[in-house]
Amino acid sequence: MEHYIAAIDVGTTGAKAMIIGTDGSVAGQGYREYGAAYPRPGWVEQDSEEIVEKTFEACRRAVEAAAVDPSQLACASFSCQRSTFGFLDDEMRMIDRRLYGWQDQRAAETIDETAGRIDPGELYRISGMPVSPPFAIHKLVWILKNDPDTYRRARWIVHLGDYVSYRFGAGELRAELTAACTLGLVDFAARGWSDRILTATGIDRAKLPPLVESGARIGSVSAAAAAHSGLPEGLPLIAGSGDQQCAAIGAGVVSDGMASLTLGTSGFLVAGARSLDLSKTAGLMAPLSPAFGICELEANQLGAASAYRWARDVLAEAECAHAEDTGTDAYRLMDIRAEQSPPGSNGVVFLPHLTGSGYPNWDPDARGVFAGLTFSSTKNDLLRAVMEGITLEAKDMYETMRESGVSIRSLAITGGATKSRLWRQIIADMFATEVKVLAVADATLVGAAIIGAVGAGLFADVREGAREMVHISHTVPPIPENAETYRRLHRVYREVYASLRGGAFRQLSSL
């Protein structure tokens, strides 16, 4: 009998669910979008109840589309945006329904205070997380200083993914270890909460749930969750992982030297390594991987496809209107325009730092920039420049990671941006390497399904699961002359950023 896994991803902008067979086939899928609130500049909050409700709805849509016999469902497994958290009170209700999003930058105000409590180098060596506002540890320090009443009322500090699995029917609140790494509170080597970090920051260990390994069974779908999600009551729930760890597994990154580039809301370059020397990888994220036996190094860009969505909304109003009138895809119309501009966008370069820059600079003051504009610059050039700028930042991550000694022999690409034929070619040309295009573009859900299948006993480990469930659609080779153009453009990109870093960016952010 064919077995299926209900894979559920609680993303930044929406919830997705897929019913995936153990052969990697997709029987059905569902999606529901939700929003975010921006109460002050740099603050990003989300409504926990809206997210849970939309996740249930996405799951129901996937189940209905699949029409799979309930007896064929082996389990449900979860993926989730990382370092997004909230506080539960004594009655297990989210305080003010508020989640502090990973994109939230409020901790920039107190980042120096964190550094005063624990040396940034020591923090990185223990946790594998760089000192940067997106990570929950820094927002918790901010909350302790600026909103102590909320912290006092909290019984639990809860990661969003763990809260959603609890609402689906997990018997007790647990924190999945590999996703918890991105909170910045886990001892990488000891695979547990770090007493040193907690003592230094004043965060109460008693408010942190017990940790559980990825792939562990954490409960069963409750009657209430079954009624809302369409999943059968009693279906085993399996602890998954963070979205990027899942995406890496779903892209086949399960051994040393393999890497994946995900261009979704944000961008991630993930490489597998047998061992890590954190003293040589400063600035890289180093969470634990569910692929036991390898470690994981991640380079993060804070805005990827979200920057292209900004371009859609600001630069492509006509294309959006035409798409709505004709039932076509606005992004496809943008592709057609961008294809009319040559590699290098006729001398226009775009810095995609619309929400600051991530690795390797971790600069919250960085801003988006068009450079090289002339009277001859066209919309076609600007749209292509945005595509290229996002990929240039990914290229910067790639080159800096390699300079740190990380070996990358194979690159798979995934994420919404990689659905574009033009963008796939830009990536191959920019990286000057052949890239693998996945048969199922949403590697995050495939990875969650693989972890679920292992937890349900259908595979021995994630490597076996990846062999059976990850399939390559085709490969895209680089065009040599384009690769040379992009080599020179990357040098210009670095020079433009360096000229603005610090003073100019800081002055712009204060206006």
N, C-alpha and C positions, 0 to 999 in steps of 0.2 A: 504494500500500500504506500502510495506517495504521501510524504509528510510535508506539511507547510508550517511556516513560522509567521506569526503576526509581528512585524517589525514596526516600532513606533519611534518617531523622531520628534522631539520637542525643540524646534528651532528658534531662531531669534525673531523671525517675522511670521512664522506659522508652524502648524503641526502637520506632519505627514505620516501616513501609515501605508504599509504594503503587506500583502499576503504573498510570501515568497516560498517557492518550493525548494527542496534540498538539492535540486539540480540547477538552481539559480534563476528559474523562470518566475515571472511575475504574474500572479493570477488576478490581482486587483489592487487598486491603490486609491487613496483619498487624501485630500488636502483641505485645510481650513486656515485662513489668515487671521492674525490678530495684531493688535497695535502696541504702541508704547506711549508713555507720557514723558514730557520733558519739562518738569516744573521749574527748573532753573537752567541757565546755560551750562552745558556739560553734564547735567543729570539725566539719567535714563532709567525709568522705572516701568514695570509691567504689572498687570493685574493678574494675580495668581488664579482667581476663579475663572476669568475669561480664558486663560491658557488651558486649564483643566477641561473646561467645557468644550473648547475647540478641539482639543486632543481627542476627547471622546467622539466628537462628531467626525473627525478625520478617520478614526478607527472604524466607525460604523460604515462610512462610505466605502472604505476598502473591503470590509467584510461583505457588504452587499454586492459590490462589483465582482468579487471573486466567486461567489456562489459555491464555495468549497464546503464539503460535508464537515460539520464540526468535529467529527471523529478523526479527521485528517490533520487538524491543528494540533501541533505538538506543544506549543508554548507561545508566550508573548515576551518580547525582549525590547529593551529601551535604549535609545540614544538621546542625548540632550545637549543643548547649548551649555557651555561650561562657565564656571565662576559666577553664575547668576544665582542669587540666594535670597532667602527671606528668614523671618523669625516666626516660630510657632509658639503659641501660648500654652498654658497647662491643659487646655481642652483640644489641643492639636488643630487650632485654627490659625491661619496666617494673619499675623498682626497687621491691621489696616489693609489686608489683601495685597500688600506691597512686596514686590520683588525688586532687588537692586541689580540691574542688568550689567552684564560684563562690559558693555560699551560705556557705562557710567564713569565719568572722569572726576567726580567730586573729591576723590582721595588725592588728587594733585595738590590740594591745599595742605595736606598733612603728610605727604610722602617723606619729607625731611624728618618729621617726628618719628616715623617708623624707622628710618635709618639711624636715628639717635638711640633707639631702643635695641636694635640688633644690626650689626654691620651688614651691609648689602651683600658683600662677598660671602659671609657666613650663611646668610639667609638663602642664597642661591645654592651653595654647596649642600645644604640640608634638604631644601625643598625642590630644587630644580626649576624654580620660578624666578624670572628676573624681577627687579624692583620696578613696577609700573602700575598705574592706577587701575587697570582693568581687573587685577587679581583681588579676590575677596578680602584677603588679609589686610590690605591697605584701606579698603572701605570700612572694615570692622574697626580699625584704629580711629578712623574719622567718626564713626558712629559713637564709639566710646567717649570721644571728646565732645561731640556736638549734639548727640541725641541719646544721652545715657538712659533716659526713661524707657525708650523702646528696648534697649539692650537689657535693662533690668526686668522688664515684663516677659522677656523671652525665656521659654523653657528649652527650646531647641534652635540652633542655627542650622538651617536646612538648605541643601543644594536643590535647585529646581527639579532635577531629574529624580532625586530620591523622593521628593514630595509627590510628583506625579505617579511614580510606581506605588507609593503608599496609598494614594487615592484609588488606584486600580485594584488594590486588595492585598498589598504586602502586609504580612501579619504584624510586623513591628517596624518602626522607623529604623532604617539602616542607611549608611553612607557607602556607596560603591567606591572602592579604593582608587581605581585609575582615574575616574572623573574628579574625585575629591582632591587629587594632586593639584589641580588648577586653582584651588582655593588658596594655595600657598601655605598650608598648615600641616602638610604631611612630610614626614621624614622619608625621603626617597629610598635610602638604603634599608631602613628598618621596616618599611611598609606599614607605618602606623602614624597616628597623630604625634607631632613633635613636641615633647615637653619643653625643649629649649625655646622654640618659637612662641609657644603659648605663654610661657612664663615671662618672656621678654616683652610681649605685646599686651599682656593683661587679659587675654581671651580665656574664658573659663572652659576648661576641658569638659566639665560636666554638661555643658550645653551642646556638645558635639556628639552625634549619634555613633554607635558602634560601627566599625568598618566591616565591610563584607567584600570578598573577592568577586571580580567580574566573572560571570558564568554561574554564580551560585543561585540556587532557587531561593526566592525571597517571599513566596506566598502563592496565592491563587486568586484568580479574578473573582471579586466579590459579587453578590447578587445585585447590589446597586450599580457597580461598574458594568456588569453584564447588560443591564437594562439600558444603560447610556451608550455603551460602546459597540454592542452587537456581538462581542466575544462571548463564548459559552462560559457560564459560571463554573468555577473550579479549574479553569485552564491554568497550568503552571505559569508563574511569573519568574523571569530570569533577569538578574542584574546584568545590564549591558555595559555601557561605558560612555565617555564623553563623545560628542559628535565627531571630533577630528580623529580620535583613536578608532572609532568605528569606520570612518571614511577610509583611513589607511588600510585597515583589514579588508574592507570592501573593494579596495583597489589592488589587493594582493601584496601589500607591504607586510610580509610575515617572516622575512629573513634579512640578514645583513646585506647592505648595499642597495636595497630596493627603496624607491621613493615615490611619493604621490604629490601632485599639486592639485589642490582644491580651490577653485575660484567660485565661491558662493557669496553670501552676504559679506563675509570677510574672506581673506585668502590664507591658506596654510600650505607650507611645504613640509612634508613629514618624511623622515628617513629612518630606517631601521638600522640598529647597530648592536653587535653582540655585547659590547661593554661601553661604558661612558666614563670619561674623566671630566667631571664638571669644572675642573680648574681651567680647561682649555676651550670651553664652549660658552663663555659668558654672553648673555643676551639671548641665547636659545632657550626655548621652553623644553623641559625634559620630564614630562609626566611618565608614569609607568604605562606599559602597553599590555593590553589583554593577550597579546601574542607572547605567551610565556617563553622565556629563553632569549628574547631580544629586548633591548631598550628602545626608546623612541626619542628622537630629537625633532623639535618643531620650530619653524620660523613662521611668524605671524604678521600679516598685513591687516590693519584694522578695517580697511574699506576695499572691497574688490568689486564684485557685481553690484554692490550697493552704490558705488561711485558711477557705474554705468547707468544704473537706474536714475541717479541724479541727472546724468546727461540726457536721458530720455525725457525727463520731466521738464528740464530747462531748455534744452537745445532742439528737441524733436517734437514740439507741439503739433506741427503739421502732420508728421508721420503718425503720431498717436491718434489724431482726429481721423485721418484716412483709414487707419487700422480699425477704429471703432465703426466707421461707416461701412467698411467692406468685410468685416469679420476676419481680417488678417492679423498678423503678429507685428506689432510696432518694432520689435527688435530686429525682425527680418528686414523690414524696410530700412532700418538704420544700418544694417549690414550692407545692403545694396549701395547705400550712400558711401559708407566707409571704404568699400571695395574700389571706389573710383579715385581714392587718394592712394599714392604709392607708399611703400614702406618708408618710414620716416616722416610721413604726414606733411611733405613739402616743408620740412624744417620747423614744424611745431612739436614741442614736447610738453607733456602734461605730467605734473606731480599730483598723484591721487590722494593726497593726505587730507581728505575732507573731515576726518575725525582724528587727526593726529597721525603720526607714523608709528609703526610697530618695529619689529626686528629689521635691521640691527641697531636702529637709533633710539627707539622707545622715546619719542619726542612728542609730548602732548600739545606743544605749541605749534607744531608743523601745520601748514595750511595747503590747500589745493592751489596749483599755479598752472597757467598756460604761459609758456615762454616761446619766443620766436614768431609771434604774430606779425603779419604784414597786411597791407591792403589786399593782397592777392590770396590771403588765407580764406578758405571756404568752410561751410558747415561740414562738408565731407572730411576735410582735414581735421577739424576739431573732434568729430566723432571717432575717426581712426586714432587720433592722438590720445583720446581717453582710453581706448582699448590698449594701445601700446603702453601708455603710462602705467596702467594697472599691471601689465605684464612686465614692464621694466622694474617695478618694485619687487615682483616675484623673482625676476632675474637677479636683483640685488641680494635677495635672501639666498638664492641658490649659490651665487659666487661667494658670499661671505661664509656660508655653511661649509663650502668646499675648502676655503682658506683656513677654516678651523680644523681641517683634517678629516672631515666626514667624507667617506667614499660613497658616491652615487653612481651605480652602473645601469639602473633601469628606472624610467620615469613614466608613470601613468597619470592621466589627467582626469579630473572629475569636477562636478559642480555645474550650476546652471549656465555659466559663461561658456563652458566648453561644448554646449550644444551648437554654437556658431561655427560653421565651417571655416570662416575667415579667422576667427579667434584661435581655433586649433592650429592653423597654419602659422599665425603670429607666434604662438608659444613655441612650436617646433623651431622656427627661424630664430627667435630671441634666445632660446637655450642652445641652439646649434646642436640639437640632438633629436633622434627619433622619439616620438612620444606615442604611448599606447592609449587608445581610446576605448573606454569600457563599453561593453554591450548594454549594461544597465548604468546609466549616467549617475544615478543617485547611490553612490558607493556607501554613504552613511547608513542607509537602510539595509543594504546588502551586508555590511559589516555587523550591524546589530543582529540580523538574522543568523549570521554565522555563529556569533557568540551564543545566541539563543539555542541553536541546534547543538552546539557543544554541551551547553548546560542541560539540555534534554536528553543527552546520551546518544545523539544521532551521529556525531563525529567524535573521534578521539581527542582532537585539539583543533585550534583555529587554522593551522596549516592544512590539515586534511579538509576542513570546511572550505577554505579558500580554493583549494585545487578543484573541488566539486562545484562551487557556486560562483566563482569569479571568472568571467569570460571576456576576452578582448574582441571588440568589434573589428577594429582595423588599426593600423599604425600610420602616422603622418611623418614623412621624412622632411628634414629641413631643406630649404632652397639656398644653396651656398651664397649667392650674391646678396640675398636678403639677410642672411646671417651676418655678413660683413657689415652691411648698413647698420644693423642693430648693435653690433659690437661697438661701433663708433657712437651710436646714439646713447648707449648705456653710459659711456664715459661722459657725455654731455649731461645726462640725467644726474649723475653723481656731482658734477661740478655746479649745476644749478642749485641742487639741494644744499651743498656745502656753503654756497655764497649767501644763502638765506637763513641757515640754521642759527639759532640763538637770537641775535639782536632783531633782525627784520621780522622773523616769525613772532617773536615775543611781543614786539611793538604792535603788530597787526592783531594779535589775539587780545590785546588790551584796549583796542579802540572801541 
